[in-house]
Amino acid sequence: MSVSGRERLDALRDATFEQWPGEASARAAAPRRDPALIETHISWVLLVGDLALKVKKPLRLPFLDFSTLAQRREACQDELRLNRRFAPEIYRAVVAITDAGSGRLAIDGPGPVLDYAVHMRRFGQADLLSERAARGLLGADIVDRLAAEVAAAHGRAPRLPDGAPWGAAQEVWGWVAENFESLRGLPVDPAIRRGLDSLEAWTRAEQARVAPHLDARRAAGLVRECHGDLHLGNIVLLDGRPRPFDCIEFNPALRWLDPMSDVAFLFMDLHERGLAPLAWRFASAYLQQSGDYAGLRVLRYFAVYRALVRAKVAALRLAQRGPSDAEPDRARSELATYVGLAEGFARQRRPLLLLTHGLSGSGKSHLAAGLVERLGLLQLRSDLERKRRFGLAPTARSGSALDGGIYTAEATRATYDRLAELAGLALDEGYPVLVDATFLRRAERERFRALADETGSDCLILDLEAPLDCLAQRLRSRAAEGRDASEADLAVLQRQLARREPLSAAERARAIAVDSSHGDAVARAASGVLARHPELRLDSV
């Protein structure tokens, strides 16, 4: 069935009104209004009131086959199943479009089935995160919630079935190499061609480096049934929650992925939209939620791949348009943008290790989160890694006594061990990292300074201070809210005051003093870091 014709659209519109008694609001809002139609390369979406019906086009393409009724029904069922994992509020059912006689259609009627559709909840286009980003309405709070949603979805996602080929290093390379093969056959400017040649050489070398990591992650169960098309245009804010939708249902090879491929797509998309601070916020928050810091070994590889997929699409559009068409200028600009992004992702930044130093309540985590966005770095938080080690949710209360439970000396040593391991991994991969912990003992600070030396990184200390009454008030407020991973209270603060070891003269030489009682503490700290490391400015990837 085709719904592109006016008569079929009217018939399907009438069917929605007549067959869906629950859509009274739609009838009241627009009793005889023409339906809105959104057309994509592979689907039609009919919008009537708060109802949406998505119909697959009867197509056979190199990457999908919807040419038979049975195949379109299966694709609708797959779309419903897969997307309910991310957005159960949007995806309601698969329905049959049936012949009601006399040129009329029905939804799930008794007549012959003409086609199938996915019944969805309609949402406003203004609620797409891509639209919110364009209007400057995409903030850190939404990005944090999105990171939590994506990490949870990846954690729940099915693991790769035995015998399935997807996600192996060689299979991944097939998709990566296809980008370059396609781009080689398309006309591009000489400067772009030189950039692509350099990127291909980098990618081949990087493939050899990451292949063992890709296969090891696959063997460990880290190829999952992911989204596959995770960008801001496929995420909507519903009832305050960011909900990904429209994941890839038509080709399992494009959704059975290392989760870092999903993360890299959104990381790349945020950069392309001029939102590099939020890209780093998302990546850091996702890693904190998932604990998958080993994914940093492949994140850069996937980010370059995702940028070059978009570059390929732009190059194809450029090749298909006539010389008098206005489209080539837009496609040429997009091609240059995505190649430039890929080049930026391929460049490792100078590794830098930042350590916080301060009592509980001094604002370490608040400062760290702000610097993630201002400097483009990753935050490792001791409170989260301690809770993770004991299998506790971030905001769960452990009920531990002072120096007991999850806060014994042994537990603290293990927490710092884990932080050192993760910081070393991030630095080895060329990511600036901030370790968010008290670092009140000189031995702990010295250990991380030595780690910086081992990885060829500079090490700076963010020395946070605030009046004691300010610290105490923050601890009381935080405990009352119960929304933070830290369990520090006034007794912990008193113990820290008695045991802390001040910075040595050598440590003070590489410290940046931060009075966290001032509202501009994050800006001042960022300025202090940038004075020593101007390359961290987020004016590039």
C-alpha positions as CSV (number, residue, x, y, z in Angstrom):
1,M,0.0,0.0,0.0
2,S,1.1,3.5,-0.7
3,V,-0.2,6.4,1.4
4,S,1.4,9.1,-0.7
5,G,-1.7,9.7,-2.7
6,R,-4.4,12.2,-1.5
7,E,-7.2,9.6,-1.5
8,R,-5.2,7.1,0.5
9,L,-4.2,9.8,3.0
10,D,-7.8,10.8,3.5
11,A,-8.9,7.2,3.8
12,L,-6.2,6.5,6.4
13,R,-7.0,9.7,8.2
14,D,-10.7,8.8,8.4
15,A,-9.8,5.3,9.6
16,T,-7.8,6.8,12.5
17,F,-10.8,8.8,13.5
18,E,-13.4,6.0,13.1
19,Q,-11.4,3.1,14.6
20,W,-9.6,4.7,17.5
21,P,-12.1,5.6,20.2
22,G,-9.3,6.6,22.5
23,E,-8.3,9.4,20.2
24,A,-11.2,11.8,21.2
25,S,-8.7,14.6,21.8
26,A,-7.5,14.3,18.2
27,R,-11.0,14.5,16.8
28,A,-11.8,17.5,19.0
29,A,-8.7,19.3,18.1
30,A,-8.9,18.8,14.4
31,P,-12.2,17.1,13.4
32,R,-11.7,17.3,9.6
33,R,-8.2,18.8,9.3
34,D,-5.9,17.3,6.6
35,P,-3.4,14.9,8.2
36,A,0.2,16.0,8.4
37,L,2.6,13.7,6.6
38,I,6.3,13.3,7.3
39,E,8.2,11.4,4.6
40,T,11.6,9.9,5.1
41,H,13.7,7.8,2.7
42,I,12.1,4.6,4.0
43,S,8.8,5.5,5.7
44,W,5.7,7.7,5.8
45,V,4.5,9.0,9.2
46,L,0.9,10.2,9.2
47,L,0.1,12.6,12.1
48,V,-3.5,13.2,13.2
49,G,-4.0,15.0,16.6
50,D,-1.9,13.1,19.1
51,L,-1.8,10.0,17.0
52,A,1.0,8.9,14.7
53,L,1.0,6.0,12.3
54,K,4.4,5.0,10.7
55,V,4.2,2.9,7.5
56,K,7.2,1.4,5.8
57,K,7.7,2.1,2.1
58,P,7.7,-1.0,-0.1
59,L,11.4,-0.7,-0.9
60,R,14.4,-3.0,-1.6
61,L,17.7,-1.2,-1.0
62,P,21.2,-2.5,-0.5
63,F,20.8,-2.2,3.3
64,L,17.2,-3.2,3.7
65,D,14.3,-5.1,2.1
66,F,10.7,-3.9,2.8
67,S,9.4,-5.2,-0.6
68,T,6.9,-7.7,0.8
69,L,4.0,-7.3,3.2
70,A,5.5,-10.0,5.5
71,Q,8.8,-8.1,5.6
72,R,7.1,-4.8,6.4
73,R,5.1,-6.5,9.2
74,E,8.3,-8.0,10.7
75,A,10.0,-4.6,10.4
76,C,7.1,-2.9,12.3
77,Q,7.3,-5.6,15.0
78,D,11.1,-5.1,15.3
79,E,10.7,-1.4,15.5
80,L,8.1,-1.7,18.3
81,R,10.2,-4.1,20.3
82,L,13.5,-2.3,19.9
83,N,12.2,1.2,20.6
84,R,10.1,0.3,23.6
85,R,13.4,-0.3,25.4
86,F,14.2,3.4,25.0
87,A,10.8,5.1,24.8
88,P,7.8,2.9,25.9
89,E,5.6,6.0,26.1
90,I,5.9,6.6,22.4
91,Y,5.6,3.1,20.9
92,R,2.2,1.6,21.5
93,A,1.4,-1.2,19.1
94,V,1.7,-2.7,15.6
95,V,-1.6,-2.3,13.7
96,A,-3.0,-3.7,10.5
97,I,-4.3,-1.3,7.8
98,T,-7.2,-3.2,6.3
99,D,-9.6,-2.8,3.4
100,A,-13.0,-1.7,4.6
101,G,-14.6,-1.7,1.1
102,S,-15.7,1.2,-1.1
103,G,-12.3,2.7,-1.1
104,R,-12.3,3.0,2.7
105,L,-9.6,1.8,5.1
106,A,-9.8,0.6,8.7
107,I,-7.3,0.0,11.5
108,D,-7.3,-3.6,12.6
109,G,-10.6,-4.2,10.7
110,P,-11.9,-7.6,9.5
111,G,-11.1,-7.0,5.9
112,P,-8.0,-8.0,3.9
113,V,-4.7,-6.6,5.3
114,L,-3.2,-4.0,3.0
115,D,-0.2,-3.0,5.1
116,Y,1.0,-2.6,8.6
117,A,1.9,0.4,10.7
118,V,3.5,1.3,14.0
119,H,1.0,3.1,16.2
120,M,2.9,5.9,18.1
121,R,2.3,8.8,20.4
122,R,2.7,12.1,18.6
123,F,5.1,14.6,20.1
124,G,5.9,18.2,19.3
125,Q,8.9,18.8,17.0
126,A,9.9,21.5,19.4
127,D,10.7,18.9,22.0
128,L,13.3,17.2,19.9
129,L,16.7,17.7,21.5
130,S,18.0,18.9,18.1
131,E,15.4,21.7,18.1
132,R,16.1,22.6,21.8
133,A,19.8,22.7,21.0
134,A,19.1,25.1,18.1
135,R,17.2,27.4,20.4
136,G,19.8,27.3,23.2
137,L,17.6,25.2,25.5
138,L,19.8,22.1,25.9
139,G,21.4,22.3,29.3
140,A,23.6,20.2,31.5
141,D,20.6,18.9,33.5
142,I,19.1,17.3,30.3
143,V,22.5,16.0,29.2
144,D,23.0,14.4,32.6
145,R,19.6,12.7,32.4
146,L,20.3,11.6,28.9
147,A,23.6,10.0,29.9
148,A,21.8,8.1,32.7
149,E,19.1,6.9,30.3
150,V,21.5,5.7,27.7
151,A,23.8,4.0,30.2
152,A,20.8,2.2,31.7
153,A,19.5,1.2,28.3
154,H,22.9,-0.2,27.4
155,G,23.1,-2.0,30.7
156,R,19.7,-3.7,30.1
157,A,20.4,-4.4,26.4
158,P,20.6,-8.1,25.3
159,R,24.1,-9.5,24.8
160,L,25.3,-10.9,21.5
161,P,23.8,-14.3,20.7
162,D,26.2,-17.2,20.3
163,G,27.5,-17.5,16.7
164,A,26.5,-14.0,15.7
165,P,29.2,-12.2,13.6
166,W,28.5,-8.7,14.7
167,G,30.9,-6.5,16.7
168,A,34.1,-8.5,15.9
169,A,37.1,-6.2,15.0
170,Q,37.1,-7.5,11.4
171,E,33.4,-7.0,11.0
172,V,33.6,-3.4,12.4
173,W,36.5,-2.7,10.0
174,G,34.3,-3.6,7.1
175,W,31.9,-0.7,7.9
176,V,34.8,1.6,8.6
177,A,36.6,0.8,5.3
178,E,33.4,1.2,3.4
179,N,33.4,4.9,4.2
180,F,36.8,5.4,2.6
181,E,35.9,3.2,-0.4
182,S,32.7,5.3,-1.0
183,L,34.5,8.6,-0.5
184,R,37.3,7.6,-2.9
185,G,34.8,7.3,-5.7
186,L,33.2,10.7,-5.1
187,P,34.4,14.1,-6.3
188,V,35.7,16.2,-3.4
189,D,37.9,19.3,-3.2
190,P,41.7,18.6,-3.1
191,A,42.0,19.9,0.4
192,I,39.3,17.5,1.6
193,R,40.9,14.7,-0.4
194,R,44.2,15.3,1.4
195,G,42.4,15.2,4.8
196,L,40.6,12.0,3.9
197,D,43.9,10.4,2.8
198,S,45.5,11.3,6.2
199,L,42.4,10.0,8.0
200,E,42.5,6.7,6.2
201,A,46.1,6.3,7.1
202,W,45.3,7.1,10.8
203,T,42.3,4.8,10.8
204,R,44.3,1.9,9.5
205,A,46.9,2.3,12.1
206,E,44.3,2.8,14.8
207,Q,42.4,-0.3,13.7
208,A,45.5,-2.4,14.3
209,R,45.8,-0.8,17.8
210,V,42.1,-1.2,18.8
211,A,41.3,-4.5,17.2
212,P,42.4,-6.6,20.3
213,H,40.4,-4.3,22.5
214,L,37.3,-4.6,20.3
215,D,37.5,-8.4,20.3
216,A,38.2,-8.5,24.1
217,R,35.2,-6.3,24.8
218,R,33.1,-8.5,22.5
219,A,34.3,-11.6,24.4
220,A,33.4,-9.9,27.7
221,G,29.8,-9.4,26.5
222,L,30.2,-5.7,25.5
223,V,28.5,-6.0,22.2
224,R,24.9,-5.3,22.8
225,E,21.7,-4.6,20.9
226,C,22.1,-0.8,20.9
227,H,20.3,2.1,19.3
228,G,22.5,2.5,16.2
229,D,21.4,6.0,15.2
230,L,21.8,8.0,18.4
231,H,21.9,11.7,17.7
232,L,19.9,14.7,18.9
233,G,17.4,14.5,16.1
234,N,16.4,11.1,17.4
235,I,15.9,12.1,21.1
236,V,12.8,13.8,22.4
237,L,12.1,15.4,25.8
238,L,8.9,13.7,27.2
239,D,7.6,14.7,30.6
240,G,11.1,16.0,31.5
241,R,12.9,12.8,30.4
242,P,15.1,12.6,27.3
243,R,13.9,9.6,25.3
244,P,15.8,8.2,22.4
245,F,13.6,6.8,19.6
246,D,13.8,5.6,16.0
247,C,16.6,3.1,16.6
248,I,17.8,1.0,13.6
249,E,15.5,-2.0,13.1
250,F,16.2,-2.8,9.4
251,N,19.7,-4.1,9.7
252,P,20.9,-6.0,12.8
253,A,24.6,-5.3,12.0
254,L,23.9,-1.6,12.5
255,R,22.5,-2.0,16.0
256,W,24.5,-4.9,17.5
257,L,27.4,-2.7,18.5
258,D,29.9,-1.9,21.1
259,P,28.0,0.6,23.2
260,M,30.9,3.1,22.7
261,S,29.7,3.4,19.0
262,D,26.4,4.8,20.3
263,V,28.2,7.1,22.7
264,A,30.6,8.3,20.0
265,F,27.7,9.2,17.7
266,L,26.1,11.5,20.2
267,F,29.6,12.8,21.2
268,M,30.3,13.7,17.6
269,D,26.8,15.1,17.0
270,L,27.1,17.5,20.0
271,H,30.5,18.7,18.7
272,E,29.1,19.3,15.2
273,R,26.3,21.5,16.7
274,G,28.9,23.7,18.4
275,L,28.2,22.1,21.8
276,A,31.6,20.7,22.7
277,P,31.1,21.5,26.4
278,L,28.0,19.3,26.5
279,A,29.7,16.6,24.5
280,W,32.3,16.3,27.2
281,R,29.6,16.5,29.9
282,F,27.7,13.6,28.2
283,A,30.8,11.4,27.8
284,S,31.9,12.0,31.4
285,A,28.5,11.4,32.8
286,Y,27.9,8.3,30.7
287,L,31.2,6.8,32.0
288,Q,30.3,7.6,35.6
289,Q,26.9,5.9,35.2
290,S,28.1,2.9,33.2
291,G,31.6,2.4,34.7
292,D,32.8,1.4,31.2
293,Y,36.0,3.4,31.3
294,A,37.7,0.7,29.3
295,G,35.6,2.0,26.4
296,L,37.9,5.0,26.2
297,R,40.3,2.7,24.3
298,V,37.8,2.7,21.4
299,L,35.9,5.9,21.8
300,R,38.2,8.0,19.5
301,Y,38.1,5.3,16.8
302,F,34.3,5.3,16.8
303,A,34.0,9.1,16.9
304,V,36.2,9.4,13.7
305,Y,34.0,6.6,12.1
306,R,30.8,8.4,13.0
307,A,32.0,11.7,11.6
308,L,33.1,10.1,8.4
309,V,29.7,8.4,7.9
310,R,28.2,11.8,8.0
311,A,30.9,13.1,5.6
312,K,30.1,10.3,3.2
313,V,26.4,11.2,3.2
314,A,27.3,14.8,2.5
315,A,29.6,13.7,-0.4
316,L,26.9,11.5,-1.9
317,R,24.4,14.4,-1.8
318,L,27.0,16.6,-3.4
319,A,27.6,14.1,-6.2
320,Q,23.9,13.7,-6.9
321,R,22.9,17.3,-7.3
322,G,23.1,19.4,-10.5
323,P,25.4,22.4,-10.8
324,S,22.4,24.8,-10.7
325,D,21.0,23.4,-7.5
326,A,21.5,25.3,-4.2
327,E,22.1,22.1,-2.3
328,P,25.8,21.6,-3.3
329,D,26.9,24.6,-1.1
330,R,25.3,23.1,1.9
331,A,26.6,19.6,1.2
332,R,30.1,20.9,0.5
333,S,30.0,22.8,3.9
334,E,28.8,19.8,5.7
335,L,31.5,17.6,4.1
336,A,34.2,20.0,5.2
337,T,32.7,20.2,8.7
338,Y,32.6,16.4,9.3
339,V,36.1,15.8,7.8
340,G,37.4,18.6,10.1
341,L,35.6,16.9,13.1
342,A,37.2,13.6,12.2
343,E,40.6,15.2,12.0
344,G,40.1,16.8,15.4
345,F,39.0,13.5,17.0
346,A,42.1,11.8,15.6
347,R,44.4,14.3,17.3
348,Q,45.3,13.3,20.8
349,R,45.3,16.2,23.2
350,R,48.2,16.7,25.6
351,P,47.4,14.6,28.7
352,L,46.8,16.5,31.9
353,L,46.0,15.1,35.4
354,L,44.0,17.4,37.7
355,L,43.6,16.5,41.4
356,T,41.1,18.1,43.8
357,H,42.3,18.7,47.3
358,G,39.8,19.7,49.9
359,L,37.6,18.8,52.9
360,S,34.1,17.3,52.5
361,G,31.7,20.1,51.5
362,S,34.4,22.2,49.9
363,G,32.7,21.9,46.5
364,K,35.1,19.5,44.8
365,S,32.4,17.7,42.7
366,H,30.6,20.9,41.8
367,L,34.0,22.4,40.6
368,A,34.9,19.2,38.7
369,A,31.6,19.1,36.9
370,G,32.0,22.7,35.8
371,L,35.5,22.1,34.6
372,V,34.4,19.1,32.5
373,E,32.4,21.5,30.4
374,R,34.9,24.4,30.4
375,L,38.0,22.4,29.6
376,G,36.8,19.2,27.9
377,L,38.0,16.6,30.3
378,L,36.7,13.5,32.2
379,Q,35.8,13.5,35.9
380,L,36.6,10.5,38.0
381,R,34.6,10.7,41.3
382,S,35.8,8.8,44.4
383,D,32.3,8.6,45.9
384,L,30.9,6.9,42.8
385,E,33.8,4.4,42.4
386,R,33.5,3.5,46.1
387,K,29.8,2.8,45.8
388,R,30.4,0.8,42.6
389,R,33.0,-1.4,44.3
390,F,30.4,-2.4,46.9
391,G,27.5,-2.8,44.4
392,L,25.6,0.2,45.6
393,A,23.6,2.7,43.5
394,P,25.2,6.2,43.6
395,T,22.7,7.7,46.0
396,A,22.1,4.6,48.1
397,R,23.0,5.0,51.8
398,S,25.4,2.4,53.1
399,G,24.6,2.9,56.8
400,S,28.4,2.8,57.4
401,A,29.8,3.9,60.7
402,L,32.7,6.4,60.9
403,D,35.7,4.5,59.5
404,G,33.5,1.4,59.0
405,G,31.5,-0.4,56.3
406,I,32.5,1.0,52.9
407,Y,34.7,3.6,54.6
408,T,37.3,1.4,56.2
409,A,41.0,2.1,55.5
410,E,41.1,-0.9,53.2
411,A,38.1,0.3,51.3
412,T,39.6,3.7,50.9
413,R,42.9,2.2,49.6
414,A,41.0,0.1,47.1
415,T,39.0,3.2,46.0
416,Y,42.2,5.1,45.3
417,D,43.7,2.1,43.6
418,R,40.7,2.1,41.2
419,L,41.0,5.8,40.6
420,A,44.6,5.4,39.8
421,E,43.9,2.6,37.4
422,L,41.2,4.6,35.6
423,A,43.2,7.8,35.5
424,G,46.1,5.9,34.0
425,L,43.9,4.4,31.3
426,A,42.4,7.8,30.4
427,L,45.8,9.5,30.3
428,D,47.3,6.7,28.2
429,E,44.5,7.3,25.7
430,G,45.2,11.0,25.6
431,Y,42.2,12.3,27.6
432,P,42.7,15.0,30.2
433,V,41.3,13.7,33.5
434,L,40.2,15.2,36.8
435,V,40.3,13.0,39.9
436,D,37.6,14.2,42.3
437,A,38.6,13.0,45.8
438,T,39.7,14.6,49.0
439,F,43.4,13.8,48.6
440,L,44.0,14.8,52.2
441,R,47.0,12.4,52.6
442,R,50.3,13.3,51.1
443,A,51.0,9.7,50.1
444,E,47.8,9.6,48.0
445,R,48.8,12.8,46.2
446,E,52.4,11.6,45.6
447,R,51.1,8.4,44.1
448,F,49.1,10.3,41.5
449,R,52.0,12.7,40.8
450,A,54.1,9.7,40.0
451,L,51.3,8.4,37.7
452,A,51.4,11.7,35.8
453,D,55.2,11.3,35.4
454,E,54.7,7.7,34.1
455,T,52.2,8.8,31.5
456,G,54.1,12.0,30.4
457,S,51.4,14.2,31.9
458,D,51.4,17.4,33.8
459,C,49.8,17.2,37.2
460,L,48.0,20.2,38.8
461,I,46.3,20.4,42.2
462,L,43.0,22.3,42.7
463,D,43.3,23.4,46.3
464,L,39.8,24.1,47.5
465,E,39.0,26.1,50.6
466,A,35.9,27.5,52.2
467,P,34.9,28.8,55.7
468,L,34.1,26.0,58.1
469,D,30.5,27.2,58.7
470,C,30.0,27.1,54.9
471,L,31.3,23.5,54.8
472,A,29.0,22.4,57.6
473,Q,26.0,24.0,56.0
474,R,26.7,22.3,52.7
475,L,27.0,18.9,54.4
476,R,23.7,19.4,56.2
477,S,21.9,20.5,53.1
478,R,23.3,17.7,51.1
479,A,22.3,15.1,53.7
480,A,18.8,16.5,53.8
481,E,18.4,16.3,50.0
482,G,19.7,12.7,49.8
483,R,20.6,13.1,46.1
484,D,24.4,12.9,46.3
485,A,26.7,10.0,46.3
486,S,28.7,11.4,49.2
487,E,27.7,10.3,52.7
488,A,30.1,12.7,54.5
489,D,28.6,14.4,57.6
490,L,29.9,16.7,60.4
491,A,31.6,13.8,62.1
492,V,33.5,13.0,58.9
493,L,34.5,16.6,58.6
494,Q,35.9,16.8,62.1
495,R,37.9,13.6,61.5
496,Q,39.3,15.1,58.3
497,L,40.3,18.3,60.1
498,A,42.3,16.3,62.6
499,R,44.0,14.0,60.1
500,R,44.6,16.1,56.9
501,E,48.2,16.6,55.8
502,P,48.8,20.1,54.2
503,L,50.3,20.6,50.8
504,S,54.1,20.7,50.7
505,A,56.0,23.6,49.2
506,A,56.6,21.5,46.0
507,E,52.8,20.7,45.9
508,R,51.9,24.4,46.4
509,A,54.0,25.2,43.4
510,R,51.7,23.3,41.1
511,A,48.5,24.1,43.0
512,I,45.7,26.5,42.0
513,A,44.0,28.0,45.0
514,V,40.2,28.0,44.8
515,D,37.9,29.7,47.2
516,S,34.8,27.7,46.6
517,S,32.6,30.1,48.7
518,H,32.7,32.5,45.7
519,G,30.1,32.1,43.0
520,D,32.8,32.4,40.2
521,A,35.0,29.6,41.6
522,V,34.6,27.4,38.5
523,A,35.5,30.3,36.2
524,R,38.5,31.2,38.3
525,A,39.7,27.6,38.5
526,A,39.3,27.2,34.7
527,S,41.3,30.4,34.1
528,G,44.1,29.1,36.4
529,V,44.3,25.9,34.5
530,L,44.2,27.6,31.1
531,A,47.0,29.9,32.1
532,R,49.2,26.9,32.3
533,H,47.5,24.8,29.6
534,P,46.0,27.0,27.0
535,E,45.6,24.1,24.6
536,L,42.6,23.0,26.7
537,R,40.4,25.8,25.3
538,L,37.4,24.2,23.7
539,D,37.7,26.1,20.5
540,S,38.4,22.8,18.7
541,V,37.7,19.2,19.2
